[in-house]
Amino acid sequence: MRGLLLRKLPSALLVLFAASVLVFGVLRLVPGDPAAVLAGPDAGPEVLAAVRARLGLDDPLPVQYLDWIGGLLTGDLGPSYVIGGETADLITDGLGATTELTLGALLFAVLIGGTLGILGATARRPWTRGAVRSLTTAALAVPPYVSGVLLVLLFAVLLGVLPPGGRVPLLTAPDLGVQYLLLPALCLALPSAAVLGRYLEDSLRRALAEDHVRTATAAGIAPRRILWRHALPHALPPVVTLLGIQTGHLLGGAVLVEAIFAWPGLGQLAEQALVRRDYPVVQDLLLLLVAVFVLVQLLSDLVHARLDPRIRWE
Amino acid sequence: MTTPLLDVRDLDVTFTTPDGPGLRAVRGVSFTLRRGETLAVVGESGSGKSTTALALLRMLPGTGRITGGSVRLDGTELTTAPEDELRAVRGTRIGMVFQDPMTALNPVLTIGRQLDEVLRAHGGRDRAARRARALELLSLVGIPDPARRVDDHPHRFSGGQRQRVLIALALAGEPDVLVADEPTTALDATVQDQILTLLGDLTRTTGTALLLITHNLGVVARTCDRVLVMYGGTVVEDGPTAEVLARPRHPYTAGLLAAVPRLSTPSGTRLTGIPGTPPDLSLPLAGCAFAARCALAEDRCRTAAPPLTALATAAGPVRAACHPAAERSVPLPPPPPPVRAERPAPGPVVLAAEELRKTYRGRGRHRHTALDGVSLTLRAGETLGIVGESGSGKSTLARILAHADPADAGRILLDGQDVTRPGRTALHAVRRRVQMVFQDPYASLDPRMTAGDIVAEPLRAFGIGTPADRPARVAALLRTVGLDPAAADRLPRAFSGGQRQRIGIARALAPEPAVLLCDEPVSALDVSVQAQITGLLTDLQRDLGLALVFIAHDLAVVRQVSHRIAVLHDGRIVEEGDADEICERPRAAYTRALLAAVPEPVPAARAEEFAA
């Protein structure tokens, strides 16, 4: 297990480095000048130059890049340009909310996707399989801004059982927090649940057609036990890898869902920072996203190796 | 006589197909198995032998269903038993061992877990007791140091050891019948020998009856008291093994026996085959399933299905389903004497390899030396047989000679020129001169290309001929390999295994090569069809002066088709020389072990009688 981690680590670090260069470069290439935004439309060239000098924008690009990375490594993210306050504080505030939303969505995706996948692979009746198929297709086809509005309409407006938006932190008030979390998490989870369900169904169906399932059947092991103890462990490893990729999608999708449900997370922050050319905040956010993604991949590789002993060579 | 343990009567199995009446894979099969008896069910692909075995436990794949007849175990009907009753039979009354030990074990569970699951299903409550029993079972089937190996996953075991574990799984419920479906087909000859010995010992010591499904008559002769021969879903003959194999009554049994390559047959002898192809099971059967391929068939054989008629012999009753045989009390005449193939003397050296080395890198510091200094020469019009077990490096050698992989060291000479590391144009020229025929005629043809396109592809790739004259060239090539040119627009799935291998050979011949590398060209084919392909290769060699490298694990086939044999072991040639010389006077200990492991189809005592 440690050998695997050591083998995967260099490429993970390389991805992080490449991503940091890319993020830094792209932000310098997009039109729009943070100094101009900060100084206001009426500022003269001297004011603009003064603002630039204060922000360090007149330094050569490599120096700016090194300043940024050095700050990251020492934990000093510096102040935000436009939004105000320390970048680190802004991100920490949003991080809790987004983590809560993403984990909630992940839980939903696994529960719904798992149920649909197992049902689809084992159902004998054609109409059950058809129903599973239609459900996953619908969940895949409907984008979050449609499903989100529909969910709000149904649960918040018509039934009035759940709040339409906003957030109460789960840790401070669990009972209330769950009510606020349910709709956005479900909305965010639906496409991932559909992908997971489809994939699990396929993987499980193939596992059930394996020779070793025939061996187990011939040995007199009950079908239910074969499903849970023999076929599922065999079907899971590739699904875990997919789950890792889906987690990345959830983080990306959170931007949209947070806007729909007025969820004060990183998505909201990213939107604000982008519109107002707040370089430090955007840079740090994007890099954080990449870092989380890399970490999740690493984690799913480790879980994959845990589940499939053939990968686990010393 | 006591009532039989297993009584199968008039069993019918049909696979429903989306169009048409369905495939009748098993047609009226009847047999009995007594307690402690060993019965072999032998037949070629499509004979219905495996389907019969799976039908016993109602484990038919896909759309297969039992459509008639009965299966009684100690008087209990199994074909209509409810599913949970059947589950109680599986494992505890009838245990099964399947063909491919590489896939029949769950790769993500330790073998201890898998044994534990079975023991648990059979009511083992106490975890510690189950583990003790698992260790006991592993040592019973000859896994060394079970206490240390029990928590390993299947990929840590060799093929032979996995098959032992599978046997342990099947025996865990102490069944009365052990059904083994081709248990040794995927294994090397020396390992096959060990597994057969194990099965024999186990049935003797535990009193378990054995139903062995196989296509290999040598395995039958070595393991079973009684044999049941199947063809086209029907039983054609059944009786004591020694009697049936020495004095076959049914022409199919006789033909099958004659088709098995014998180690004793000298080099340059043509293999004997059975002409024609097996019957189409989707068609209704009017008479005898074998009539279309039978030299002795009469008019009634094509109209009325012959019943299984019992015949008393000294060794016990023999049943045969053959009209003429029912009237003849004497066995069939012996097969025609072997025909010598005319082989012109080999010409100059076309291909030579000097001290080839190849090492594959594994994870970390792991290295595997696949070839360790292999040298060989090949003359025009000559066949060099390369024999070795899995892992000996024979496929690596083929890949390097075909320039599919580069060698780490050594030289390859083609027509005297060094082509070890050819440039782009030189490689193109080498590829034209050296072509390959692959083992699996199912996987080596693109299922979406027609036979004609497959054969035309190398013509296009090497720019041979013009687009206008290529169809004529393809037709000529198909005719050369004995196929009807009219079949050019059909897809591979419309052809039988033997016909597909012919397409593969036509493709290899298209660029007019000087050397044909054949990697196990007949091992995926039935014995009765093998002869057609080896015969074709011999004819092509005579007519075109081809140099052949014939790689195989079956020494008997290799001896017959090869001029010279090289025995490969652990990446080295341990012995090389004249084909007959190697088989009759082997010098290397490894060659002797290989020769000793090949099971002969006719019991030794009867062999001379049969040959006379």
Interface residues (C-beta under 8 A of the other chain):
Chain A: G3 E210 D211 H212 R214 T215 A216 T217 A218 A219 G220 I221 A222 R225 R229 H230 P233 H234 P237 L307 D308 P309 R310 W313 E314
Chain B: L57 M59 R87 A88 V89 R90 G91 T92 G95 M96 F98 D100 T103 A104 L105 N106 P107 V108 L109 T110 Q114 E117 V118 A121 H122 H153 H155 L166 L169 A170 A172 G173 R363 G364
